Structures are given as structure tokens and as C-alpha cells.
Amino acid sequence: MSKLKIGIIGCGGIANQKHFPALKNNADLNEIVAFCDIQIDRAEKAAAEFGAEGAQVTADYKELLANPEVEVVHVCTPNVSHSEITIAAFEAGKHVYCEKPMSHSTEEAEKMVEAWKKSGKQFTIGYQNRFREEVMNLKKSCDKGELGEIYYGKAHAVRRRAVPTWGVFMDKEAQGGGPLIDIGTHALDITLWCMNNYDVDSVTGSVFYKLGQKENGPEGNLFGPWDPKTFEVEDSAVGFVKMKNGATIGLEASWAINMLDSREASTTLCGTEAGAEIHSGMSYPKNELIYNRARNNQLMEETLSSVGSIAYFAGGAGEEGTVDNRQWLEAIQNGTEPLVKPEEALAVTKILDAIYKSAKTNETIKF
């Protein structure tokens, strides 16, 4: 089977940290033939390091989409531009992998789904945390009904002081929001996916601008001090999601908050037969999955062994970005569905958007 021809739009942090290494690790399935970035030097550098011979380099994404050699586009740009570029890619007849979140707003995300359905092409969103071994284990357990009815969940995306001080993370116009849309999106995706419940009844939320603009707010930040004058997005947010079947989810997200427990891309699930918690983030030296239940009239905890791993896809086990990328490429080649489905990612965006709207109006948003 011939290699898929990839075009990358946006050659900044997420492309270099995740997409380029993952595509390189799956070089038997793809080659990158086009690179686009509004800072042309970044596209040139990426092409020199990761590109096929004679790879296209451009500062205009429309030129990349007009390249007939490109079959698959990875959209790695700021959130607010996801919709425009993704829709244009579908109209150009390309498969699309868009970075998370799908979009900064419900309206734009719905346009993306509509364009995808018209295109007949493949579409996925970059929720690679689903591919971590402990998340996969929990998902399998939930699907088997081992937790019973899951009626309460918590999505954790808490950093004590880890504000990203590079790029456009603090730019509200480019990103649409702060930690809620940036890292809260991963925790919410894991929680909804494991619960297999996307039927939302209502959302209530609060968004806080407390530490980002304080004079001494940047003290102790992992990524160095930020300028309080340019910190335009929230520094923390919380949401309460009620599902149609009565189940509820609490979501907490922060880049900076006075809280000891730093849990990121983590979830807590409470079921009628058992509970489970994933511990991941700065408070934990390694990712953990802990099941809890009663057995023989005693409370018990059960954890994963560090010995062995499970190969979930043809490419086997490995770093989650690489596994995510491989199953995506295989889905295109085999005509199968990717693990992260557009409708699921749309549900995440709708909830995040509703939290922002609830905070702004001080009202509960009914779905």
C-alpha cells in the first residue's frame, strides 16, 4: 500500500512536540510533502527536518490545499482558525486531522461537522490522551460494565502554576479561552468517552480571572513569568454538567490556582459496582489507574502492574501520540472509523462553550 501524502498547516509547538515525531515514527505509512506556517522560517525548518524530498513550503494554507499531491491535512493552528481551515480542506478533498479542541465555539464546530459529512473524507480531532494505557484499560472496564451504572464523574485539568508563556495561549482572540479550552478539553473528553454518555441536559459554569492579572501572579510559574498586562484569558474555570439520564460531571481546569493537587488529563468515575480514578499530572511521578470497590465486606483498591502492555492497534503499544497517529493513518487506508469521532469532539466543544456562556450570563445553559 502506498504511503499517504501529508500536509501540515501550522508548524509551531504542537506540530513539533506531537505531530512531526508521531508521523516520523510511522514513516512506513506516510510522508510529509507540504508545510505551511505564517512564519515561513518555521515551515522551512520543519521541511528540512521532517519533509520528503522537494516538499512544498508556503505561508498560505490555500496554496497547500491546492496541491494535488496532498491527501491528508493536519491542522495545528490556534483554535479560532480551526474551522476556516478545516472546512476549506474538506472542500479541497482532503482528509483532516484537526488539533483539539475542534473549535472555540459551537457554531463553528457544527460547520466543521457539516463540511465533513458533505466531503466523504475522514475526520478526527487530536485527543491523544485516549491512547494512554491506563485510559484504554479504564475504557475497556467501563464498556464491560465492571463499574456498573456510572452516575458521577469528575474531569480534572488542574495545574498549580504552569501557565504556557509562549505562542498565543494567553491571546483570547486567537484561542477563544484559557485552561478550560486548552487542557480542560482533554479531561472532559476522557470522562465523556469512558462514561459513553454524550446526552447533555444542562451546563452551569464559572470562569475566573483571579491570578493571571495579579502583579505577583507569575511567582513560581513552571514556564517562567508572564506579563499580567497581556494575560487576556481565564486562569481557572469550573463546570457542572448534568446529563439527560441524571448522571453528572464536575469539570475543573486551571493554569494557575492555589490548590495542592495538580491533576491533568485525569478522571474520577463513580459507578454502582465500583469506582475508578486516573492520576496524571504534576503531583504524580507516573500515571496511575486505581479501581476501588467493596469485596468480602472490605474496601479494596486495585492498581495496574507496571509489567507488560497491551497492543491495541496494528502498530502495537507505544507513546500515545504515535499510537493515535498510526490508528488515524490506518483508518484512512482501511476505510474504517478513527477512534476519536467528530460527533464526540463536537459534544466536548458544546459543553466548554456552554461553560463560558453560563459564566458570562450567570445562567444555566439548557441543551
Secondary structure, 3 states (H helix, E strand, C coil): CCCEEEEEECCCHHHHHHHHHHHHHCCCCEEEEEEECCCHHHHHHHHHHHEEEEEEEECCHHHHHCCCCCCEEEECCCHHHHHHHHHHHHHCCCEEEECCCCCCCHHHHHHHHHHHHHHCCCEEECCHHHHCHHHHHHHHHHHCCCCCCEEEEEEEEECCECCCCCCCCCCHHHHCCCHHHHHHHHHHHHHHHHHCCCCEEEEEEEEECCCCCCCCCCCCCCCCCCCHHHCCCCCEEEEEEEECCCCEEEEEEECECCCCCCCCCEEEEEECCCEEEEECCCCCCCCEEEEEEEECCEEEEEECCCCCCCCCCCCCCCCHHHHHHHHHHHHHHHCCCCCCCHHHHHHHHHHHHHHHHHHHHCCCEEC
